[in-house]
Amino acid sequence: MMERHRMGTTWLLRAEGLALFIAATLFYFHLPAPASWWIFLIFFLAPDLSMLGYLAGPKAGAAAYNAVHTTIGPILLAMAAWATGLPFALDAAAIWLAHIGIDRALGYGLKHRTGFKHTHLE
């Protein structure tokens, strides 16, 4: 019975991630002057550089990965972009949110200190 409940929660979190990916991607390409597809693709992969933190061990790796795989950073960046009128920052925030969304949709959740494969989506 417990497994059933957890599976339902995981499905919901993954669906939420897919919705975030779609919304952020559509938002990006409907901005008044979005950067190119190339910029989108390059910056879309950039947050995964945080996995290099695992070279220092699972605790450091989880901290580095989680720091750039929560929605807090890109939401704050988007707010700063609107407040300052910096369009590239808004582009970056949308791309960052799209990355987080697709990661969640694919089952890559926030990491526990016990190892890369142990996530909040388990």
N, C-alpha and C positions, 0 to 999 in steps of 0.2 A: 504494500500500500504506500509506503514511504517513497519507493522508487517512482511510482506513478505521479505523485505530487511533484517531485523534483523534475521529472521529465517535462511536465506541463509548464513549470516555471522556466526551464531552459528554453523551451520553444518560444515562450512569450518574450524573453530577453533577446533571443535571436531575431524574432520578427521585429522587435523594436529597433534593433541594429540595422536591419534591412530598410526600415522606414527612414531612419536617420541618414543612411547612405543615399537613398533616393532623393530625399528632401534637400540635403546639403549639395548634392550634385546638380539638381535642378536650380537651386538658388545660385550656385556659382555661375552657371551658364546663362542665367537671366540677369546677372548684374549688368549695370550700364556699360561697363568696359571690362569684361572678364579677360584674364590672361589667356593664352593659347592652350590647346589640348596638351602640348608638350610640357608646359609649366604645370598643368594639372597632374599629369602622369609623374613627373619628377618629384613634385612636392607630396604627391599622394603616397609615395614610398618612403619619404624621409623619416616619418616617425618610427619606422622599424629599425633605424640606426640605433635606437635606444637599447636594442637587444645586445649590443656590444657590452653593456653593463654586466652581462652574465660572465664576461671574462674575469670579473672581480669576485665572482661567487653568486650564489642564488639570492642572497639578501640584497646585495647591491643591484643585481640584475632586475629583481622584482621592483625595487624602488625606482630605478631608471625607466623601466618599461611602463609602470603605472603612472609615473609623472607625466608622460606624454600620451597616455591612452585613456585619460578621463576627459570628460567634456568640459571640465572647469577651465582649462587653458584656452581652448578655442573660443569659448563663450566670452571670456574676459578679453581676448584679443579682438573679437567682433565688436564688443562694446567700446573698446578703445579706438577701433577703426572708425566707428560712427562718430565718436566724440571728437576725433582729431581730423576726420575727413581724409584718412589715408586709404585709398582704394586697394592697394596691394595687400594691406593687412586684412581687409575684409575677404579678399581672394584666398589668402592663406588660411584664415579661420574656416571658411567653407570647405576647403580641401582637407584640412585637418579633421573636421567633423565627418566628412565623407569617409576618410580612412578609419576613424574609430567605428563608424557604423558598419562598414564592410567587415572589419575584424570581428565585431560582435555577431554579425549574421553568420559568419563562417565558424563561430565557436571559440574564437580567441578572446578570452575574457581577461580581466585584471588578474595579475599573478599573485599567488601566495609565496611566501618566503621559502617554502619547501621545495620549489622547483618550477621550471617553466611550464610544465604540463598541468600543474595544479592551479585552477582558476576559479573565479567566483561563479562560473557557469557550470560547475560540476554538480 
